[in-house]
Amino acid sequence: MKATTTILAVAILAISPTYAQNNTVDSYIQKGLKENLALKQQNFDLQKASYALKEARGLFYPTLSFRSDYFYSSGGRTVDLPLGDLMNPVYSTLNQLTGTNNFQNIANQKFNLNANDFYDHRLSVTLPLVNAEIYISNKIRKEAINQKQAEVMVYKRSLVKDIKTAYYNSIMASNQIEIFKNAAKLLQENYKLTESRVKNGKALKGNALRILSDINDNQAKLAEAENNLKTANAYLNFLTNTALTDKVAIDTTGFRFYKTQMKTPSFETSGREEITALKSALTQAEYNISLEKASYFPTINTSLNLGYQNNYLKFDPDDRYLTGIVSLKWDLFTGFQTRNRVKIAKTEATSLNTQLDETEKQFQLQLTTATNELDTAEAQFKSAKENLQSLEEYYRETKARYDQGLVLLVELNDAFTQLINGQLAFEQSNTNVLIKLAEVERTAASYQF
């Protein structure tokens, strides 16, 4: 009867009236929040959004650049300057009047319009004076950070739920292994007793063979449970970015409870980070409408150039120059491109607004579904607990009567099978309650970071 007592003790551990905090699963959650690779990728995206904002703010500052141009050309357009035709008659008259030949004839000149052997080295400073697009783009980038922060929180909450679910499955698999191990002890005890009866001529050898078959079946189920534990542990280690074969610390604190006594959490859809992210996306879409409308207005920029201009490798103080420019650009007609871009932006904003309304209703439905499933899981857990208590008593009585030779082996096997199935159902229902509780917590976004 010692083995019987052991298996029953494993089946029902201390059942606390309410769920207690499990520090071990909390430590895995904290490790996952710190080490999970997918979460790190989300944080990298957040950093990229932050850098994009800094980039947008940089557009408000002047741009200083060094520019250098060297020109060489051959051929192309020319300008004819008839200096000979204009001046030679005058020179001829002067020579006649003075009786000298001081004024020589000159040839007509031809100048190439393209500069040749000419450089332009300069420092150029440019600054936008009036540009609505820069201001609006900065607001869009800033709002994109808010969206990405919300998306990171969404992933964190999903990660917490996944870690809890994986840890609860590990505990369930571990407890199932103990059930099958203790079942093996009971079967061995029954086998020895039956073998003794066969030797004394009080039982058929087929009875012993039947128990031996049950031992083999139980061993196969034990191997399956051990593999399930390895799989559950590997998934938990994957979530926490740990070697898949690392051992998982099994802590059953708070793993058993009879009634959660959990009230349906007050649920404000505006508190869900998914809603925050969608609202942020909607704000960006509205800013984008303003950004497209900004194309209707002019932009004004100024620039200042300080440099040298001369022929190749010639530098002279007189070659220095300073120029300042204020330029205005105003697109008066662009083939209705701006108008159509505004319509596209408005359509995107309307679509996001519709998606926001739908998402809020979906979350309300999710919470209703999750709480109903939790209630169902608790009812199943209560039923499994009460059934297990009855099956324990039924097995005790049947085992005692079998030891006295008052019942057949078939009755003992039936009681044993029902007991093992009841224990497995108890483990499954208990784990299911915890998983459903984690789903309600995720749906209500109630986990406190």
C-alpha positions as CSV (number, residue, x, y, z in Angstrom):
1,M,0.0,0.0,0.0
2,K,3.0,2.3,0.3
3,A,3.2,2.7,-3.5
4,T,-0.5,3.5,-3.5
5,T,-0.1,6.2,-0.9
6,T,2.8,7.7,-2.9
7,I,0.9,7.9,-6.2
8,L,-2.1,9.5,-4.5
9,A,0.2,12.1,-2.9
10,V,1.7,13.0,-6.2
11,A,-1.8,13.3,-7.8
12,I,-3.0,15.9,-5.3
13,L,-0.4,18.3,-4.0
14,A,-1.3,21.1,-1.6
15,I,-4.4,22.7,-3.1
16,S,-4.5,26.4,-2.1
17,P,-7.8,28.3,-2.3
18,T,-6.3,31.0,-4.6
19,Y,-3.5,31.3,-7.1
20,A,-0.1,32.1,-5.5
21,Q,2.7,34.0,-7.1
22,N,5.4,31.8,-8.6
23,N,8.8,33.5,-8.3
24,T,10.4,31.0,-10.7
25,V,8.1,31.7,-13.6
26,D,8.5,35.4,-12.9
27,S,12.3,35.0,-13.2
28,Y,11.8,33.3,-16.5
29,I,9.6,36.2,-17.6
30,Q,12.2,38.7,-16.6
31,K,14.9,36.8,-18.4
32,G,12.7,36.5,-21.6
33,L,12.1,40.3,-21.5
34,K,15.8,40.8,-21.4
35,E,17.1,38.1,-23.7
36,N,14.4,37.2,-26.2
37,L,15.8,37.6,-29.7
38,A,12.5,38.7,-31.3
39,L,12.0,41.3,-28.6
40,K,15.5,42.6,-29.3
41,Q,14.6,43.0,-32.9
42,Q,11.6,45.0,-31.9
43,N,13.8,47.3,-29.8
44,F,16.2,47.7,-32.8
45,D,13.2,48.9,-34.8
46,L,12.4,51.4,-32.0
47,Q,16.0,52.7,-32.1
48,K,15.7,53.1,-35.9
49,A,12.6,55.2,-35.4
50,S,14.4,57.3,-32.8
51,Y,17.3,57.9,-35.2
52,A,14.8,58.7,-38.0
53,L,13.4,61.5,-35.7
54,K,16.9,62.9,-35.2
55,E,17.4,62.8,-38.9
56,A,14.2,64.8,-39.5
57,R,15.2,67.4,-36.9
58,G,18.5,67.8,-38.7
59,L,16.6,69.3,-41.6
60,F,16.0,72.5,-39.5
61,Y,19.7,73.2,-39.3
62,P,21.9,74.7,-42.0
63,T,23.9,72.5,-44.3
64,L,27.5,73.3,-44.8
65,S,29.3,71.7,-47.7
66,F,32.4,72.1,-49.8
67,R,32.0,72.0,-53.5
68,S,34.6,72.0,-56.3
69,D,34.0,72.2,-60.0
70,Y,36.6,72.1,-62.8
71,F,35.4,72.9,-66.4
72,Y,37.1,72.0,-69.6
73,S,35.5,72.1,-73.1
74,S,36.1,72.0,-76.8
75,G,33.7,73.2,-79.4
76,G,30.1,74.0,-78.8
77,R,28.3,77.3,-79.2
78,T,30.4,80.5,-79.9
79,V,29.9,84.2,-80.0
80,D,31.3,86.2,-83.0
81,L,32.6,89.7,-82.0
82,P,33.5,91.8,-85.1
83,L,36.1,93.9,-83.5
84,G,38.2,94.2,-86.8
85,D,35.2,95.3,-88.8
86,L,34.4,97.9,-86.2
87,M,37.8,99.2,-85.4
88,N,40.0,98.8,-88.4
89,P,38.4,101.7,-90.5
90,V,39.0,103.9,-87.5
91,Y,42.6,102.8,-87.1
92,S,43.2,103.4,-90.8
93,T,41.9,106.9,-90.6
94,L,44.0,107.7,-87.6
95,N,47.1,106.4,-89.3
96,Q,46.4,108.7,-92.3
97,L,45.9,111.7,-90.1
98,T,49.0,111.1,-88.1
99,G,51.2,109.9,-91.0
100,T,52.2,106.9,-88.9
101,N,51.4,103.3,-88.6
102,N,50.8,103.2,-84.9
103,F,47.4,101.7,-85.1
104,Q,47.6,98.1,-86.4
105,N,44.6,96.2,-87.8
106,I,43.0,93.7,-85.5
107,A,41.1,90.5,-86.4
108,N,37.5,89.7,-85.6
109,Q,37.2,87.6,-82.4
110,K,35.3,84.4,-81.7
111,F,34.5,83.3,-78.1
112,N,33.4,79.8,-77.0
113,L,30.4,80.0,-74.6
114,N,31.6,76.9,-72.7
115,A,34.2,77.6,-70.0
116,N,37.5,75.9,-70.5
117,D,40.3,75.3,-68.0
118,F,38.3,76.9,-65.3
119,Y,37.7,76.0,-61.6
120,D,35.2,77.0,-59.0
121,H,36.0,76.0,-55.3
122,R,33.5,77.1,-52.7
123,L,32.0,76.6,-49.3
124,S,28.2,76.5,-49.5
125,V,25.8,77.1,-46.7
126,T,22.1,76.4,-47.3
127,L,19.2,76.9,-44.9
128,P,15.4,76.3,-45.4
129,L,13.5,79.5,-44.4
130,V,9.9,78.4,-45.2
131,N,9.2,74.7,-45.7
132,A,6.1,73.2,-44.2
133,E,7.0,69.7,-45.3
134,I,10.1,69.7,-43.0
135,Y,7.9,70.6,-39.9
136,I,5.2,68.1,-40.7
137,S,7.8,65.3,-41.4
138,N,9.3,65.9,-38.0
139,K,5.9,65.4,-36.4
140,I,5.3,62.2,-38.3
141,R,8.7,60.8,-37.2
142,K,7.9,61.7,-33.6
143,E,4.6,59.9,-33.7
144,A,6.2,56.9,-35.3
145,I,8.3,56.4,-32.1
146,N,5.0,56.3,-30.1
147,Q,3.7,53.7,-32.4
148,K,6.8,51.6,-32.2
149,Q,6.9,51.8,-28.4
150,A,3.3,50.5,-28.3
151,E,4.2,47.7,-30.7
152,V,7.1,46.7,-28.4
153,M,4.7,46.5,-25.5
154,V,2.4,44.4,-27.5
155,Y,5.1,41.9,-28.1
156,K,6.2,42.0,-24.5
157,R,2.7,41.0,-23.3
158,S,2.5,38.2,-25.8
159,L,5.9,37.0,-24.7
160,V,4.8,37.0,-21.0
161,K,1.8,34.8,-22.0
162,D,3.9,32.5,-24.1
163,I,6.5,32.0,-21.3
164,K,3.8,31.3,-18.7
165,T,2.1,28.8,-21.0
166,A,5.4,27.1,-21.8
167,Y,6.3,26.9,-18.1
168,Y,2.9,25.5,-17.1
169,N,3.3,22.9,-19.9
170,S,6.7,21.9,-18.5
171,I,5.3,21.5,-15.0
172,M,2.4,19.4,-16.4
173,A,4.7,17.2,-18.3
174,S,6.9,16.8,-15.2
175,N,3.9,15.8,-13.1
176,Q,2.7,13.4,-15.8
177,I,6.1,11.7,-15.7
178,E,5.7,11.2,-11.9
179,I,2.3,9.7,-12.5
180,F,3.6,7.2,-14.9
181,K,6.6,6.4,-12.7
182,N,4.4,5.7,-9.7
183,A,1.9,3.8,-11.9
184,A,4.9,1.6,-12.9
185,K,5.4,0.9,-9.1
186,L,1.8,0.0,-8.7
187,L,1.9,-2.3,-11.7
188,Q,5.0,-4.0,-10.5
189,E,3.4,-4.5,-7.1
190,N,0.3,-6.0,-8.7
191,Y,2.5,-8.2,-11.0
192,K,4.4,-9.7,-8.1
193,L,1.2,-10.4,-6.2
194,T,-0.4,-12.0,-9.3
195,E,2.8,-14.1,-10.0
196,S,2.6,-15.4,-6.4
197,R,-1.0,-16.4,-6.9
198,V,-0.2,-18.1,-10.2
199,K,2.5,-20.2,-8.4
200,N,0.0,-21.1,-5.7
201,G,-2.6,-22.1,-8.3
202,K,-5.0,-19.3,-7.3
203,A,-4.7,-17.3,-10.5
204,L,-4.2,-17.9,-14.2
205,K,-0.9,-17.1,-15.9
206,G,-2.8,-15.0,-18.3
207,N,-3.5,-12.5,-15.5
208,A,0.2,-12.0,-15.0
209,L,0.7,-11.6,-18.7
210,R,-2.0,-9.0,-18.8
211,I,-0.3,-6.9,-16.1
212,L,3.0,-7.3,-17.9
213,S,1.4,-5.9,-21.1
214,D,0.1,-3.0,-19.0
215,I,3.7,-2.4,-17.7
216,N,5.0,-2.2,-21.3
217,D,2.2,0.2,-22.3
218,N,2.9,2.4,-19.2
219,Q,6.6,2.5,-20.1
220,A,5.7,3.7,-23.6
221,K,3.5,6.5,-22.2
222,L,6.3,7.4,-19.8
223,A,8.7,7.8,-22.7
224,E,6.2,10.0,-24.5
225,A,5.8,12.2,-21.4
226,E,9.5,12.5,-21.1
227,N,9.7,13.7,-24.7
228,N,6.9,16.1,-24.1
229,L,8.9,17.5,-21.2
230,K,11.9,17.9,-23.4
231,T,9.9,19.7,-26.0
232,A,8.2,22.0,-23.5
233,N,11.6,22.8,-21.9
234,A,13.1,23.5,-25.3
235,Y,10.4,25.9,-26.2
236,L,10.7,27.8,-22.9
237,N,14.5,28.0,-23.4
238,F,13.9,29.3,-26.9
239,L,11.7,32.1,-25.6
240,T,14.4,33.1,-23.0
241,N,17.3,32.7,-25.5
242,T,18.8,29.9,-23.6
243,A,20.4,26.7,-24.9
244,L,17.5,24.4,-25.8
245,T,18.9,21.5,-23.7
246,D,19.3,23.5,-20.5
247,K,17.4,22.2,-17.5
248,V,14.3,24.1,-16.5
249,A,13.7,24.7,-12.8
250,I,10.4,23.1,-11.9
251,D,8.6,25.1,-9.1
252,T,5.0,24.1,-8.4
253,T,4.4,27.0,-6.1
254,G,0.9,28.3,-6.9
255,F,0.5,25.7,-9.5
256,R,-2.6,24.2,-7.7
257,F,-5.7,26.1,-6.8
258,Y,-9.4,25.3,-6.6
259,K,-11.0,28.6,-7.4
260,T,-9.3,31.7,-8.9
261,Q,-11.7,34.1,-7.2
262,M,-10.8,36.3,-10.1
263,K,-13.2,39.0,-11.1
264,T,-13.6,39.9,-14.7
265,P,-11.0,42.7,-15.1
266,S,-12.3,46.2,-15.9
267,F,-11.5,46.5,-19.6
268,E,-10.8,49.8,-21.3
269,T,-9.9,49.3,-25.0
270,S,-7.9,52.5,-25.0
271,G,-5.5,50.8,-22.6
272,R,-4.5,48.1,-25.1
273,E,-1.2,48.9,-26.7
274,E,-2.6,47.7,-30.0
275,I,-5.1,50.5,-29.8
276,T,-2.4,53.0,-28.9
277,A,-0.4,51.8,-32.0
278,L,-3.4,52.1,-34.3
279,K,-4.2,55.6,-32.9
280,S,-0.6,56.6,-33.5
281,A,-0.8,55.3,-37.1
282,L,-4.0,57.2,-37.6
283,T,-2.3,60.4,-36.3
284,Q,0.5,59.8,-38.7
285,A,-2.0,59.4,-41.6
286,E,-3.6,62.7,-40.7
287,Y,-0.2,64.4,-40.6
288,N,0.4,62.8,-44.0
289,I,-2.6,64.6,-45.4
290,S,-1.2,67.9,-44.2
291,L,2.2,66.9,-45.7
292,E,0.6,66.4,-49.1
293,K,-1.3,69.6,-48.8
294,A,1.9,71.4,-48.1
295,S,2.8,71.0,-51.7
296,Y,0.3,73.7,-52.5
297,F,2.5,76.3,-50.7
298,P,5.8,77.8,-51.7
299,T,9.2,76.9,-50.2
300,I,11.8,79.5,-49.5
301,N,15.5,78.7,-49.1
302,T,18.6,80.7,-48.7
303,S,22.2,79.9,-49.5
304,L,25.6,81.5,-49.1
305,N,28.7,80.7,-51.2
306,L,32.2,81.7,-50.5
307,G,35.0,80.5,-52.8
308,Y,37.6,81.0,-55.6
309,Q,37.2,81.1,-59.4
310,N,40.0,81.2,-61.9
311,N,42.0,79.2,-64.4
312,Y,43.7,75.9,-63.4
313,L,46.1,76.2,-60.4
314,K,45.8,80.0,-60.3
315,F,44.9,81.6,-56.9
316,D,44.7,85.3,-56.4
317,P,43.0,87.3,-53.7
318,D,41.0,89.0,-56.4
319,D,39.6,85.7,-57.4
320,R,37.7,85.3,-54.2
321,Y,33.9,85.8,-54.3
322,L,30.9,85.8,-52.0
323,T,27.3,85.3,-53.2
324,G,24.1,85.0,-51.4
325,I,20.8,83.7,-52.8
326,V,17.3,83.6,-51.5
327,S,15.2,81.3,-53.7
328,L,11.4,80.7,-53.8
329,K,9.8,77.6,-55.4
330,W,6.1,77.4,-55.9
331,D,4.6,74.6,-58.0
332,L,1.5,76.1,-59.6
333,F,0.5,73.1,-61.6
334,T,1.6,69.5,-61.3
335,G,-1.0,67.7,-63.4
336,F,-3.3,67.2,-60.4
337,Q,-0.7,65.0,-58.7
338,T,-0.9,66.8,-55.4
339,R,-4.7,66.6,-55.3
340,N,-4.7,62.9,-55.9
341,R,-2.0,62.3,-53.3
342,V,-4.2,64.2,-50.8
343,K,-7.1,61.9,-51.7
344,I,-4.9,58.8,-51.2
345,A,-3.8,60.1,-47.8
346,K,-7.4,60.7,-46.8
347,T,-8.4,57.3,-47.9
348,E,-5.6,55.7,-45.8
349,A,-6.8,57.7,-42.7
350,T,-10.4,56.6,-43.2
351,S,-9.2,53.0,-43.5
352,L,-7.2,53.2,-40.3
353,N,-10.2,54.8,-38.5
354,T,-12.4,51.9,-39.6
355,Q,-9.7,49.4,-38.5
356,L,-9.5,51.1,-35.1
357,D,-13.3,50.7,-34.5
358,E,-13.2,47.0,-35.6
359,T,-10.1,46.3,-33.4
360,E,-11.8,47.8,-30.3
361,K,-14.8,45.5,-30.8
362,Q,-12.5,42.5,-31.5
363,F,-10.8,43.1,-28.2
364,Q,-14.1,43.2,-26.3
365,L,-15.1,39.9,-28.0
366,Q,-11.7,38.4,-27.1
367,L,-12.1,39.3,-23.4
368,T,-15.6,37.9,-23.3
369,T,-14.4,34.7,-25.0
370,A,-11.3,34.4,-22.7
371,T,-13.3,34.9,-19.5
372,N,-15.9,32.4,-20.6
373,E,-13.2,29.8,-21.4
374,L,-11.6,30.5,-18.0
375,D,-15.0,29.8,-16.3
376,T,-15.3,26.6,-18.3
377,A,-11.7,25.5,-17.5
378,E,-12.4,26.1,-13.8
379,A,-15.6,24.1,-13.9
380,Q,-13.6,21.3,-15.6
381,F,-10.9,21.5,-13.0
382,K,-13.4,21.3,-10.2
383,S,-15.0,18.2,-11.8
384,A,-11.6,16.6,-12.4
385,K,-10.7,17.1,-8.8
386,E,-13.9,15.6,-7.4
387,N,-13.7,12.7,-9.9
388,L,-10.1,12.1,-8.8
389,Q,-11.0,11.9,-5.2
390,S,-13.7,9.3,-6.0
391,L,-11.4,7.3,-8.2
392,E,-8.8,7.3,-5.4
393,E,-11.3,5.8,-3.0
394,Y,-12.5,3.4,-5.7
395,Y,-9.0,2.1,-6.4
396,R,-8.2,1.7,-2.7
397,E,-11.2,-0.4,-2.1
398,T,-10.7,-2.5,-5.3
399,K,-7.0,-3.0,-4.5
400,A,-7.8,-4.1,-0.9
401,R,-10.4,-6.6,-2.2
402,Y,-8.0,-7.9,-4.9
403,D,-5.4,-8.5,-2.3
404,Q,-7.9,-10.5,-0.4
405,G,-8.9,-12.4,-3.5
406,L,-12.4,-11.1,-3.5
407,V,-12.4,-9.4,-7.0
408,L,-11.0,-10.4,-10.4
409,L,-8.0,-8.8,-12.1
410,V,-10.2,-7.2,-14.7
411,E,-11.9,-5.1,-11.9
412,L,-8.5,-4.0,-10.6
413,N,-7.3,-3.1,-14.0
414,D,-10.4,-1.0,-14.6
415,A,-9.9,0.8,-11.3
416,F,-6.3,1.4,-12.1
417,T,-6.9,2.7,-15.6
418,Q,-9.6,5.1,-14.4
419,L,-7.3,6.3,-11.6
420,I,-4.4,7.1,-14.0
421,N,-6.8,8.7,-16.5
422,G,-8.3,10.8,-13.7
423,Q,-4.8,11.9,-12.5
424,L,-3.9,12.9,-16.1
425,A,-7.2,14.7,-16.5
426,F,-6.6,16.5,-13.2
427,E,-3.1,17.7,-14.4
428,Q,-4.5,18.7,-17.8
429,S,-7.5,20.7,-16.3
430,N,-5.2,22.4,-13.8
431,T,-2.8,23.4,-16.4
432,N,-5.6,24.6,-18.7
433,V,-6.9,26.9,-16.0
434,L,-3.5,28.5,-15.6
435,I,-3.2,28.9,-19.4
436,K,-6.7,30.4,-19.7
437,L,-5.8,32.7,-16.8
438,A,-2.7,33.9,-18.7
439,E,-4.8,34.4,-21.8
440,V,-7.3,36.6,-19.8
441,E,-4.3,38.5,-18.4
442,R,-3.0,39.0,-22.0
443,T,-6.4,40.0,-23.4
444,A,-7.0,42.5,-20.6
445,A,-3.4,43.8,-20.8
446,S,-3.3,43.6,-17.0
447,Y,0.3,42.3,-16.5
448,Q,2.3,44.9,-14.6
449,F,5.8,45.4,-16.0
